[in-house]
């Protein structure tokens, strides 16, 4: 089994991904894509959902 080392863009934690995973292939073939660890992804998702619920949009024209 071949592994790929990836670094989270937010916390700089280094993880190992299986080379056959779609995420590993995406990161290898398209360098513009970035990796985010599960903890950071969950934290960002929670904050985003919280902000979306709090935001009101005024659509009066």
The first five atom37 places (N, CA, C, CB, O) and aatype in JSON, in Angstrom:
{
  "aatype": [20, 20, 20, 20, 20, 20, 20, 20, 20, 20, 20, 20, 20, 20, 20, 20, 20, 20, 20, 20, 20, 20, 20, 20, 20, 20, 20, 20, 20, 20, 20, 20, 20, 20, 20, 20, 20, 20, 20, 20, 20, 20, 20, 20, 20, 20, 20, 20, 20, 20, 20, 20, 20, 20, 20, 20, 20, 20, 20, 20, 20],
  "atom_mask": [
    [1, 1, 1, 1, 1],
    [1, 1, 1, 1, 1],
    [1, 1, 1, 1, 1],
    [1, 1, 1, 1, 1],
    [1, 1, 1, 1, 1],
    [1, 1, 1, 1, 1],
    [1, 1, 1, 1, 1],
    [1, 1, 1, 1, 1],
    [1, 1, 1, 1, 1],
    [1, 1, 1, 1, 1],
    [1, 1, 1, 1, 1],
    [1, 1, 1, 1, 1],
    [1, 1, 1, 1, 1],
    [1, 1, 1, 1, 1],
    [1, 1, 1, 1, 1],
    [1, 1, 1, 1, 1],
    [1, 1, 1, 1, 1],
    [1, 1, 1, 1, 1],
    [1, 1, 1, 1, 1],
    [1, 1, 1, 1, 1],
    [1, 1, 1, 1, 1],
    [1, 1, 1, 1, 1],
    [1, 1, 1, 1, 1],
    [1, 1, 1, 1, 1],
    [1, 1, 1, 1, 1],
    [1, 1, 1, 1, 1],
    [1, 1, 1, 1, 1],
    [1, 1, 1, 1, 1],
    [1, 1, 1, 1, 1],
    [1, 1, 1, 1, 1],
    [1, 1, 1, 1, 1],
    [1, 1, 1, 1, 1],
    [1, 1, 1, 1, 1],
    [1, 1, 1, 1, 1],
    [1, 1, 1, 1, 1],
    [1, 1, 1, 1, 1],
    [1, 1, 1, 1, 1],
    [1, 1, 1, 1, 1],
    [1, 1, 1, 1, 1],
    [1, 1, 1, 1, 1],
    [1, 1, 1, 1, 1],
    [1, 1, 1, 1, 1],
    [1, 1, 1, 1, 1],
    [1, 1, 1, 1, 1],
    [1, 1, 1, 1, 1],
    [1, 1, 1, 1, 1],
    [1, 1, 1, 1, 1],
    [1, 1, 1, 1, 1],
    [1, 1, 1, 1, 1],
    [1, 1, 1, 1, 1],
    [1, 1, 1, 1, 1],
    [1, 1, 1, 1, 1],
    [1, 1, 1, 1, 1],
    [1, 1, 1, 1, 1],
    [1, 1, 1, 1, 1],
    [1, 1, 1, 1, 1],
    [1, 1, 1, 1, 1],
    [1, 1, 1, 1, 1],
    [1, 1, 1, 1, 1],
    [1, 1, 1, 1, 1],
    [1, 1, 1, 1, 1]
  ],
  "atom_positions": [
    [[0.84, -1.18, 0.0], [0.0, 0.0, 0.0], [0.89, 1.25, 0.0], [-0.96, 0.0, 1.22], [1.8, 1.38, 0.82]],
    [[0.6, 2.13, -0.92], [1.34, 3.37, -1.04], [0.53, 4.47, -0.38], [1.65, 3.71, -2.53], [-0.69, 4.54, -0.55]],
    [[1.21, 5.34, 0.37], [0.53, 6.45, 1.03], [1.06, 7.78, 0.52], [0.7, 6.36, 2.56], [2.18, 7.88, 0.03]],
    [[0.22, 8.78, 0.65], [0.56, 10.14, 0.23], [0.54, 11.02, 1.48], [-0.43, 10.68, -0.86], [-0.43, 10.99, 2.24]],
    [[1.58, 11.79, 1.68], [1.62, 12.73, 2.8], [0.97, 14.03, 2.37], [3.08, 12.99, 3.28], [1.3, 14.59, 1.33]],
    [[0.03, 14.51, 3.19], [-0.65, 15.77, 2.9], [-0.62, 16.64, 4.16], [-2.13, 15.53, 2.43], [-0.59, 16.13, 5.28]],
    [[-0.64, 17.95, 3.95], [-0.59, 18.89, 5.07], [-1.83, 19.77, 5.03], [0.71, 19.76, 5.02], [-2.19, 20.31, 3.99]],
    [[-2.47, 19.9, 6.18], [-3.65, 20.75, 6.3], [-3.24, 22.21, 6.12], [-4.35, 20.53, 7.69], [-2.22, 22.65, 6.66]],
    [[-4.03, 22.94, 5.35], [-3.68, 24.34, 5.08], [-3.93, 25.25, 6.28], [-4.47, 24.85, 3.89], [-3.37, 26.35, 6.34]],
    [[-4.75, 24.82, 7.23], [-5.06, 25.67, 8.38], [-4.17, 25.38, 9.59], [-6.5, 25.5, 8.77], [-3.58, 26.29, 10.16]],
    [[-4.08, 24.12, 9.98], [-3.33, 23.79, 11.2], [-1.96, 23.16, 10.9], [-4.15, 22.84, 12.06], [-1.18, 22.92, 11.83]],
    [[-1.67, 22.91, 9.65], [-0.39, 22.35, 9.2], [-0.12, 20.95, 9.74], [0.73, 23.26, 9.59], [1.03, 20.52, 9.82]],
    [[-1.18, 20.24, 10.12], [-1.04, 18.84, 10.55], [-0.78, 17.97, 9.33], [-2.32, 18.36, 11.31], [-1.39, 18.17, 8.27]],
    [[0.12, 17.02, 9.47], [0.45, 16.13, 8.36], [-0.29, 14.82, 8.54], [1.98, 15.88, 8.27], [-0.2, 14.18, 9.59]],
    [[-1.02, 14.41, 7.5], [-1.77, 13.16, 7.48], [-1.27, 12.28, 6.34], [-3.28, 13.42, 7.34], [-0.64, 12.76, 5.4]],
    [[-1.56, 11.01, 6.45], [-1.25, 10.06, 5.4], [-2.55, 9.58, 4.76], [-0.42, 8.86, 5.95], [-3.46, 9.13, 5.46]],
    [[-2.62, 9.67, 3.45], [-3.79, 9.2, 2.71], [-3.38, 8.02, 1.84], [-4.4, 10.34, 1.85], [-2.27, 7.97, 1.32]],
    [[-4.29, 7.07, 1.7], [-4.07, 5.95, 0.79], [-4.01, 6.49, -0.63], [-5.19, 4.87, 0.93], [-4.82, 7.34, -1.01]],
    [[-3.06, 6.02, -1.41], [-2.84, 6.52, -2.76], [-4.04, 6.3, -3.68], [-1.62, 5.87, -3.35], [-4.19, 7.01, -4.67]],
    [[-4.89, 5.33, -3.38], [-6.02, 5.01, -4.23], [-7.27, 5.84, -3.94], [-6.35, 3.56, -4.1], [-8.25, 5.75, -4.68]],
    [[-7.25, 6.62, -2.89], [-8.42, 7.44, -2.55], [-8.63, 8.54, -3.6], [-8.25, 8.07, -1.15], [-7.66, 9.09, -4.12]],
    [[-9.89, 8.85, -3.9], [-10.16, 9.93, -4.87], [-9.56, 11.27, -4.44], [-11.65, 10.09, -5.06], [-9.1, 12.04, -5.29]],
    [[-9.56, 11.56, -3.14], [-8.98, 12.82, -2.66], [-7.48, 12.88, -2.95], [-9.22, 12.98, -1.16], [-6.97, 13.92, -3.36]],
    [[-6.77, 11.77, -2.75], [-5.33, 11.75, -3.02], [-5.06, 11.96, -4.51], [-4.72, 10.4, -2.55], [-4.12, 12.66, -4.88]],
    [[-5.87, 11.36, -5.35], [-5.7, 11.53, -6.8], [-5.98, 12.98, -7.2], [-6.64, 10.58, -7.57], [-5.28, 13.54, -8.04]],
    [[-7.01, 13.58, -6.59], [-7.35, 14.96, -6.91], [-6.23, 15.91, -6.51], [-8.66, 15.37, -6.22], [-5.88, 16.82, -7.26]],
    [[-5.66, 15.69, -5.34], [-4.57, 16.55, -4.86], [-3.31, 16.38, -5.71], [-4.26, 16.26, -3.39], [-2.57, 17.33, -5.94]],
    [[-3.07, 15.17, -6.16], [-1.87, 14.89, -6.94], [-1.99, 15.47, -8.36], [-1.62, 13.39, -7.0], [-1.02, 16.0, -8.9]],
    [[-3.17, 15.36, -8.97], [-3.34, 15.77, -10.36], [-3.68, 17.24, -10.54], [-4.39, 14.94, -10.99], [-3.46, 17.81, -11.61]],
    [[-4.22, 17.87, -9.5], [-4.6, 19.28, -9.59], [-4.02, 20.01, -8.38], [-6.16, 19.46, -9.64], [-4.66, 20.08, -7.33]],
    [[-2.83, 20.56, -8.52], [-2.16, 21.17, -7.37], [-2.87, 22.39, -6.79], [-0.78, 21.56, -7.78], [-2.52, 22.82, -5.69]],
    [[-3.85, 22.95, -7.49], [-4.56, 24.11, -6.96], [-5.48, 23.71, -5.8], [-5.38, 24.8, -8.07], [-5.8, 24.54, -4.96]],
    [[-5.9, 22.45, -5.75], [-6.74, 21.99, -4.66], [-5.93, 21.87, -3.38], [-7.39, 20.63, -5.02], [-4.75, 21.51, -3.4]],
    [[-6.57, 22.17, -2.27], [-5.88, 22.11, -0.99], [-6.52, 21.08, -0.08], [-5.88, 23.48, -0.31], [-7.68, 20.71, -0.25]],
    [[-5.76, 20.62, 0.89], [-6.23, 19.61, 1.84], [-6.55, 20.27, 3.17], [-5.18, 18.49, 2.02], [-5.8, 21.12, 3.64]],
    [[-7.67, 19.86, 3.76], [-8.04, 20.31, 5.08], [-8.35, 19.07, 5.93], [-9.26, 21.3, 5.02], [-9.14, 18.22, 5.51]],
    [[-7.75, 18.97, 7.12], [-7.97, 17.81, 7.97], [-9.43, 17.78, 8.45], [-7.0, 17.84, 9.18], [-10.14, 18.78, 8.35]],
    [[-9.86, 16.65, 8.97], [-11.26, 16.47, 9.38], [-11.67, 17.44, 10.49], [-11.48, 15.04, 9.84], [-12.78, 17.96, 10.47]],
    [[-10.78, 17.69, 11.45], [-11.11, 18.6, 12.55], [-11.33, 20.02, 12.04], [-10.0, 18.58, 13.61], [-12.28, 20.69, 12.44]],
    [[-10.45, 20.48, 11.17], [-10.59, 21.83, 10.63], [-11.83, 21.93, 9.74], [-9.33, 22.23, 9.83], [-12.56, 22.92, 9.8]],
    [[-12.06, 20.93, 8.94], [-13.23, 20.93, 8.07], [-14.52, 20.98, 8.88], [-13.22, 19.69, 7.17], [-15.46, 21.71, 8.53]],
    [[-14.58, 20.21, 9.96], [-15.76, 20.2, 10.82], [-15.95, 21.55, 11.51], [-15.65, 19.09, 11.86], [-17.07, 22.05, 11.61]],
    [[-14.85, 22.13, 11.99], [-14.92, 23.42, 12.66], [-15.42, 24.51, 11.71], [-13.54, 23.8, 13.23], [-16.27, 25.32, 12.08]],
    [[-14.89, 24.54, 10.5], [-15.3, 25.53, 9.51], [-16.76, 25.33, 9.11], [-14.39, 25.45, 8.27], [-17.49, 26.31, 8.95]],
    [[-17.18, 24.09, 8.95], [-18.56, 23.8, 8.58], [-19.53, 24.28, 9.66], [-18.75, 22.3, 8.35], [-20.55, 24.88, 9.34]],
    [[-19.21, 24.02, 10.92], [-20.07, 24.47, 12.02], [-20.18, 25.98, 12.05], [-19.53, 23.95, 13.36], [-21.28, 26.52, 12.19]],
    [[-19.06, 26.67, 11.92], [-19.07, 28.14, 11.96], [-19.82, 28.71, 10.75], [-17.64, 28.69, 11.99], [-20.55, 29.69, 10.89]],
    [[-19.65, 28.11, 9.6], [-20.34, 28.57, 8.4], [-21.84, 28.41, 8.54], [-19.85, 27.81, 7.17], [-22.6, 29.33, 8.24]],
    [[-22.28, 27.25, 9.0], [-23.71, 27.02, 9.18], [-24.3, 27.97, 10.22], [-23.96, 25.57, 9.59], [-25.42, 28.45, 10.05]],
    [[-23.56, 28.23, 11.28], [-24.01, 29.16, 12.31], [-24.17, 30.57, 11.73], [-23.02, 29.18, 13.49], [-25.16, 31.25, 11.99]],
    [[-23.19, 31.0, 10.94], [-23.25, 32.33, 10.33], [-24.38, 32.43, 9.31], [-21.92, 32.67, 9.66], [-25.02, 33.48, 9.2]],
    [[-24.62, 31.38, 8.58], [-25.71, 31.39, 7.6], [-27.06, 31.52, 8.28], [-25.67, 30.12, 6.75], [-27.95, 32.19, 7.75]],
    [[-27.24, 30.91, 9.44], [-28.5, 31.0, 10.16], [-28.7, 32.4, 10.73], [-28.54, 29.97, 11.28], [-29.84, 32.86, 10.82]],
    [[-27.63, 33.07, 11.12], [-27.72, 34.39, 11.74], [-27.88, 35.51, 10.71], [-26.49, 34.64, 12.57], [-28.42, 36.57, 11.04]],
    [[-27.44, 35.29, 9.49], [-27.45, 36.34, 8.49], [-28.85, 36.49, 7.91], [-26.43, 36.03, 7.37], [-29.5, 35.51, 7.55]],
    [[-29.3, 37.74, 7.83], [-30.58, 38.02, 7.18], [-30.29, 38.82, 5.91], [-31.55, 38.81, 8.13], [-29.41, 39.68, 5.88]],
    [[-31.02, 38.51, 4.88], [-30.82, 39.17, 3.61], [-31.99, 40.11, 3.35], [-30.66, 38.14, 2.46], [-33.15, 39.71, 3.42]],
    [[-31.66, 41.35, 3.06], [-32.68, 42.34, 2.76], [-32.81, 42.42, 1.24], [-32.33, 43.72, 3.38], [-31.91, 42.91, 0.56]],
    [[-33.93, 41.93, 0.73], [-34.12, 41.83, -0.72], [-35.01, 42.94, -1.25], [-34.71, 40.48, -1.08], [-35.55, 42.8, -2.35]],
    [[-35.19, 44.02, -0.54], [-36.01, 45.11, -1.02], [-35.27, 45.9, -2.07], [-36.43, 46.02, 0.14], [-34.11, 46.29, -1.89]],
    [[-35.94, 46.13, -3.18], [-35.32, 46.89, -4.26], [-36.03, 48.18, -4.52], [-35.27, 46.07, -5.52], [-35.63, 48.94, -5.41]]
  ]
}
